Amino acid sequence: MMSATVFFRYWRVWIASVVLLLLVSATKVSAIPQFTLLTGNKCLNCHITSQGSGLRNDLGWYMAKDMKILSAHSVGLEFIEKAESNSIADGALLFGFDARVQMTRSPRTANASTRFIPMQTSVYAAWIATPWLTVEATADVGGLLALSSGRALPFTGQQAWMASAIIQPGITLPQLRIGHFQPSIGIRYDDHTMLVRQVAGTNTIPIIAPNFAEYGAEVNFEGIQWLSLTAGVFLPRSLGQLRTVNTFGETAPLLGETISTAAAASNLGALAASPSYLARAAIFPRTEDHVFNSYLGGSYFVNRTFSMMNIFAGVGLSDRVALQGEYVLSGIKDGRQTRNYSVMLTYQLLSGLLPFVRFEQGTTRVSDPNASAGIAELYSTQASIGAQIFPLPFIELRPEFRYYDTETFRSTRWNLQLHLYY
């Protein structure tokens, strides 16, 4: 029988091998919004940016370290317990990463083979230059490797990097963020397969791709604990690359031929003449004893005839249960329209064990001359049951059983995700 010492020696090698595998290719996933309802914290309390996702600050790092079933020293990994922070130089430089791989089978084919799919290889860094200026960056290692070898990224509009400067004269004053980053659209999730950001149907594609990013600026106000306000303007460089279906059932650029050509040619002057606009607002009602937490809000992202409206809400009891939902309407005038929603219930059984159930449904309306009234409706339904399991600090396992139903197939699948983070 293998001894515990030998087992954990090989276990470390296995973890390292998975990390190396993840460096091959990746798509971006994001933060865990149910933690807002389980802890009563805004995204900004645990992350460098107000929209969440990406690099964790001191509080976020300590919370991540405390998400565990077993202590690290109990299994011979004392070096994890000894780590005190993800920063150096007296807190001026912060570092972090998220790496994920998923074992799954395609739901479209009954005899589909099992695949290990790299999902994320994000590395983060931030420099707190002064109390009022922070410079942060994210690199999708898999995406950069793909581009360097001449391969395209998996999704149109996906980017291999993000970077921004965050200027905030005081903690109660508005914050200005300038750079290349994802607009604060709706809720940022840690699973890019969620239906709310997909065009529903048999062959789902993202409405807004993982790692979607634009050059632009946002003004964020988080100075009141129960309120969050955001307004932004962006060059439609990534948005202009997307395509949709027009009133004649033809594939066409989302924003028109002119913007599509300008985006492909990186003609910043032409793009600046047709900017995208974003508005987002949310409130966070809480009880004074910090037992009950909630949020309610929405965002509106628009450019020319394209618009995307997200309405989101959630209620939770600290360290117990979280119920959250989002409704998303998007499309172009006289063209493809999507209507999606998602509802998720999470229960914190232990500090490192959070079972969940999720139901999602989406409908896509497209022009089809062969359909009655010239309109065809495609649909997708997904129901999932699973758990977020944190056996040790900075390690997550996520088993999930998912039911799929579309207009052409119906199936069930087991998925297993491994997440390493810091």
C-alpha positions in Angstrom: 0.0 0.0 0.0 1.3 3.5 -0.9 2.3 5.5 2.2 0.8 8.9 2.9 4.2 10.5 2.3 4.7 8.9 -1.1 1.0 9.8 -2.1 1.4 13.4 -1.3 4.7 13.6 -3.1 3.1 12.3 -6.3 0.0 14.4 -5.6 2.2 17.6 -5.8 3.6 16.4 -9.1 0.1 15.7 -10.4 -1.0 19.3 -9.5 2.1 20.7 -11.3 1.3 18.6 -14.3 -2.2 20.0 -14.5 -0.9 23.6 -14.3 1.5 22.9 -17.2 -1.4 21.4 -19.2 -3.4 24.5 -18.6 -0.7 26.7 -20.2 -1.6 25.2 -23.6 -4.9 27.0 -24.2 -7.6 28.8 -22.3 -10.7 30.8 -22.1 -11.5 33.3 -19.3 -13.8 32.7 -16.4 -14.5 35.0 -13.6 -15.5 35.7 -10.0 -18.0 33.9 -7.8 -20.9 36.3 -7.3 -22.7 34.1 -4.7 -19.9 35.0 -2.2 -21.4 38.6 -2.2 -24.6 37.1 -0.7 -22.8 34.6 1.6 -20.4 37.3 3.1 -22.1 40.6 2.6 -19.1 42.0 0.8 -19.2 43.9 -2.5 -16.8 42.6 -5.3 -14.5 45.6 -4.6 -14.0 44.4 -1.1 -12.1 41.3 -2.3 -10.8 42.3 -5.7 -8.7 45.1 -7.1 -11.4 46.2 -9.6 -15.0 47.1 -8.7 -16.5 44.7 -11.1 -14.9 41.7 -9.4 -12.9 39.0 -11.2 -9.2 38.9 -11.5 -6.6 39.8 -8.9 -7.6 39.5 -5.3 -6.7 42.1 -2.7 -5.6 41.2 0.9 -9.1 40.4 2.1 -9.9 38.4 -1.0 -6.7 36.4 -0.6 -7.3 35.6 3.0 -10.9 34.6 2.2 -9.6 32.3 -0.5 -7.1 30.8 1.9 -9.8 30.1 4.5 -12.1 28.3 2.0 -11.1 24.7 2.9 -12.3 21.4 4.4 -8.8 20.3 5.6 -5.9 22.4 6.8 -2.8 22.3 4.6 -0.5 21.3 7.4 -2.7 18.2 8.2 -1.6 16.8 4.8 2.0 17.8 4.8 1.7 21.1 2.9 2.9 23.4 5.6 4.2 25.9 3.1 0.7 26.9 2.2 -0.1 27.8 5.8 3.0 29.8 6.1 2.1 32.1 3.2 0.9 35.4 4.6 -0.1 37.5 1.6 -0.1 37.7 -2.2 1.8 41.0 -2.1 5.4 42.0 -1.8 7.3 45.3 -1.4 5.2 46.4 1.6 2.0 45.7 -0.2 2.8 47.8 -3.3 3.0 44.8 -5.7 0.3 42.1 -5.8 0.3 38.9 -7.8 -2.2 36.1 -8.4 -3.5 33.4 -10.8 -6.4 31.2 -11.7 -6.0 27.9 -13.5 -8.8 25.5 -14.4 -9.2 22.3 -16.4 -12.5 20.5 -17.0 -13.2 16.8 -17.7 -16.4 16.6 -19.8 -18.2 15.1 -22.8 -20.1 16.8 -25.5 -23.8 16.7 -24.9 -24.6 16.7 -28.6 -23.4 13.1 -29.4 -24.4 10.0 -27.4 -21.0 8.4 -27.8 -18.9 11.5 -27.4 -15.5 10.8 -25.9 -14.3 12.2 -22.6 -12.1 15.3 -23.0 -9.9 17.4 -20.7 -10.5 21.0 -21.6 -8.2 23.8 -20.4 -10.6 26.6 -19.3 -8.4 29.3 -17.8 -4.8 30.2 -17.3 -4.9 33.8 -16.1 -2.1 35.5 -14.3 -2.5 38.8 -12.6 -0.4 41.7 -11.3 -1.0 45.1 -9.8 1.2 48.0 -8.8 -0.2 50.3 -6.1 1.9 53.3 -7.2 0.2 55.8 -4.8 -2.9 55.7 -2.5 -4.8 57.1 -5.4 -3.3 55.3 -8.4 -3.3 51.5 -9.1 -2.1 49.9 -12.3 -3.4 46.3 -12.9 -3.0 43.8 -15.7 -4.3 40.3 -16.6 -2.6 37.9 -19.1 -4.4 34.9 -20.5 -1.3 32.7 -20.9 -3.0 30.1 -23.1 -4.4 32.9 -25.4 -1.0 34.6 -25.7 0.6 31.2 -26.6 -2.1 30.6 -29.2 -1.6 34.1 -30.8 2.2 33.7 -30.8 1.9 30.4 -32.8 -0.5 32.0 -35.3 -3.7 30.4 -34.0 -6.9 32.3 -33.5 -8.6 32.5 -30.1 -11.6 30.3 -29.6 -14.2 33.1 -29.7 -14.7 36.2 -31.7 -14.1 39.3 -29.5 -12.0 37.3 -27.0 -8.8 39.0 -25.9 -5.5 37.6 -24.5 -4.8 40.4 -22.1 -6.4 43.3 -20.1 -4.8 46.2 -18.4 -6.0 49.4 -16.8 -5.1 52.4 -14.6 -7.4 53.0 -11.6 -7.5 56.6 -10.3 -9.3 57.3 -7.1 -8.4 60.4 -5.0 -10.3 59.1 -1.9 -12.2 56.0 -0.8 -15.5 57.8 -0.7 -15.0 59.5 -4.1 -15.7 58.2 -7.6 -13.1 56.0 -9.3 -11.9 56.4 -12.9 -10.7 53.3 -14.7 -8.9 53.7 -18.1 -7.5 51.0 -20.3 -8.3 47.8 -22.1 -10.8 45.7 -20.0 -14.3 44.2 -20.1 -17.2 46.7 -19.6 -19.1 46.1 -16.3 -22.0 44.2 -18.0 -24.4 42.5 -15.6 -22.8 39.9 -13.3 -19.4 38.4 -13.8 -19.5 34.6 -13.4 -16.7 32.0 -13.0 -18.3 29.7 -15.7 -18.3 30.8 -19.3 -20.8 28.0 -20.3 -23.6 29.7 -18.4 -26.6 30.3 -20.7 -27.2 33.9 -19.8 -24.3 35.1 -22.0 -25.1 32.6 -24.8 -27.1 32.8 -28.0 -29.5 29.9 -27.2 -30.0 27.0 -29.6 -28.3 23.8 -30.6 -25.0 25.5 -31.5 -24.6 28.1 -28.7 -22.2 30.9 -29.2 -21.3 33.7 -26.7 -23.2 37.0 -26.9 -20.2 38.5 -25.1 -17.1 36.2 -25.3 -15.0 35.1 -22.4 -12.2 37.6 -22.0 -14.1 40.2 -24.0 -12.4 43.5 -23.7 -12.5 47.0 -25.2 -10.4 50.2 -25.0 -12.3 52.6 -22.9 -13.1 54.3 -19.6 -15.5 53.8 -16.7 -16.4 56.0 -13.7 -17.4 53.8 -10.7 -18.9 55.1 -7.5 -18.7 52.7 -4.5 -18.4 55.4 -1.7 -21.7 54.3 -0.1 -21.8 50.8 1.2 -25.3 50.0 -0.1 -24.8 51.6 -3.6 -22.8 51.0 -6.7 -22.9 53.2 -9.8 -21.0 52.8 -13.1 -20.9 54.7 -16.4 -18.6 53.9 -19.3 -17.7 54.6 -22.9 -15.7 52.3 -25.1 -14.3 51.9 -28.6 -16.2 49.1 -30.3 -13.1 47.3 -31.5 -14.1 43.8 -30.2 -17.9 44.4 -30.6 -17.4 45.4 -34.2 -15.9 42.0 -35.0 -19.1 40.1 -33.9 -21.7 39.0 -36.4 -25.4 38.4 -36.1 -28.5 37.5 -38.3 -30.4 40.3 -40.0 -34.1 40.6 -41.0 -33.4 38.6 -44.2 -31.9 35.7 -42.3 -28.4 36.6 -43.5 -25.3 36.6 -41.4 -24.2 40.2 -41.1 -21.8 42.4 -38.9 -23.4 43.2 -35.5 -22.7 46.9 -35.9 -22.7 47.3 -39.7 -20.1 46.9 -42.5 -18.4 50.2 -41.8 -17.7 49.5 -38.1 -16.7 45.9 -38.9 -14.1 47.1 -41.4 -12.8 49.7 -39.0 -12.5 47.1 -36.2 -10.6 44.7 -38.5 -8.3 47.5 -39.6 -7.9 49.0 -36.0 -9.1 52.3 -37.4 -9.4 54.1 -34.1 -10.8 57.3 -35.6 -13.7 55.5 -37.2 -14.4 53.5 -34.0 -14.3 56.6 -31.9 -17.1 58.0 -34.1 -19.4 55.2 -33.0 -18.6 54.4 -29.3 -20.4 51.9 -27.0 -22.0 53.2 -23.9 -22.6 51.4 -20.6 -24.7 52.3 -17.5 -24.9 50.1 -14.4 -26.5 50.6 -11.0 -27.0 48.3 -8.0 -28.1 48.5 -4.4 -27.0 46.2 -1.6 -29.6 46.1 1.3 -28.3 44.5 4.4 -29.6 44.1 8.0 -27.6 45.8 10.7 -26.6 42.4 12.3 -25.0 41.4 8.9 -27.1 38.2 8.7 -29.3 39.1 5.7 -27.6 40.2 2.5 -29.1 41.1 -0.9 -28.5 43.0 -4.1 -30.7 44.4 -6.9 -29.5 46.1 -10.1 -29.2 46.3 -13.8 -26.9 47.3 -16.6 -27.5 48.6 -20.2 -24.8 48.2 -22.9 -25.6 49.8 -26.3 -24.0 50.7 -29.6 -26.0 51.7 -32.6 -28.9 49.2 -33.0 -27.3 46.7 -30.7 -28.3 46.6 -27.0 -27.8 44.3 -24.1 -29.8 44.8 -20.9 -29.1 42.7 -17.7 -31.4 42.7 -14.7 -30.0 40.8 -11.6 -31.0 40.2 -8.0 -30.0 38.0 -5.1 -30.8 37.3 -1.4 -28.7 35.4 1.1 -27.9 34.6 4.7 -24.3 35.0 5.8 -22.4 31.7 5.8 -25.6 29.8 5.0 -27.5 30.2 1.7 -27.6 32.3 -1.4 -30.3 32.6 -4.1 -29.5 34.7 -7.2 -30.9 35.3 -10.6 -30.3 37.3 -13.8 -32.4 38.1 -16.8 -30.7 39.2 -20.1 -32.2 40.7 -23.2 -30.0 41.4 -26.2 -30.0 41.8 -29.9 -30.2 44.2 -32.8 -33.2 46.1 -34.1 -35.1 44.1 -36.7 -32.6 41.2 -36.3 -31.7 38.4 -33.9 -33.0 38.7 -30.4 -32.1 36.7 -27.3 -34.0 36.3 -24.0 -32.2 34.4 -21.3 -32.5 33.9 -17.6 -30.7 32.0 -14.9 -31.6 31.1 -11.3 -29.1 29.5 -8.8 -29.4 28.3 -5.2 -26.2 27.7 -3.2 -26.0 26.3 0.3 -22.9 26.6 2.5 -22.8 23.2 4.2 -19.3 23.7 5.4 -16.7 26.4 5.0 -15.2 24.4 2.0 -18.4 22.6 0.8 -21.1 24.5 -1.1 -23.7 22.3 -3.0 -25.7 24.2 -5.6 -28.6 23.8 -8.1 -29.0 26.0 -11.2 -31.8 26.4 -13.8 -31.3 28.3 -17.0 -33.4 28.9 -20.1 -32.8 30.9 -23.2 -34.8 31.7 -26.4 -33.3 33.1 -29.6 -35.6 34.7 -32.3 -34.1 34.8 -35.8 -35.5 35.4 -39.3 -36.3 32.3 -41.2 -38.2 32.4 -44.5 -39.2 28.8 -44.1 -40.8 29.3 -40.7 -44.4 30.5 -40.1 -44.5 34.3 -40.0 -40.9 34.3 -41.1 -39.5 34.0 -37.6 -37.9 30.9 -36.0 -37.5 30.4 -32.3 -34.5 28.4 -31.0 -34.2 27.5 -27.4 -31.9 25.9 -24.8 -32.7 24.7 -21.3 -30.0 23.7 -18.8 -30.5 22.3 -15.3 -27.4 21.6 -13.1 -26.8 20.1 -9.7 -23.3 20.1 -8.3 -21.0 21.3 -5.5 -18.0 23.6 -5.0 -15.6 21.6 -2.9 -12.5 23.2 -1.5 -10.5 20.3 0.0 -7.4 22.5 0.7 -6.6 26.2 0.5 -6.4 27.5 -3.1 -7.8 24.2 -4.6 -11.4 23.7 -5.8 -13.1 20.7 -7.2 -16.5 21.2 -8.9 -18.4 18.0 -9.8 -21.6 18.8 -11.7 -24.5 16.8 -13.3 -26.1 18.8 -16.1 -29.3 18.3 -18.1 -29.5 19.8 -21.6 -32.6 20.3 -23.8 -32.6 22.1 -27.2 -34.7 21.9 -30.4 -32.5 19.1 -31.8 -31.2 17.1 -28.9 -31.7 16.2 -25.2 -29.0 14.7 -23.0 -27.3 14.6 -19.6 -23.7 14.8 -18.7 -21.3 14.7 -15.8 -18.6 17.3 -15.6 -15.6 17.7 -13.2 -13.6 20.9 -12.9 -10.3 21.4 -11.1 -9.5 25.0 -10.1 -6.1 26.2 -8.7 -5.9 29.8 -7.6 -3.9 32.2 -5.6 
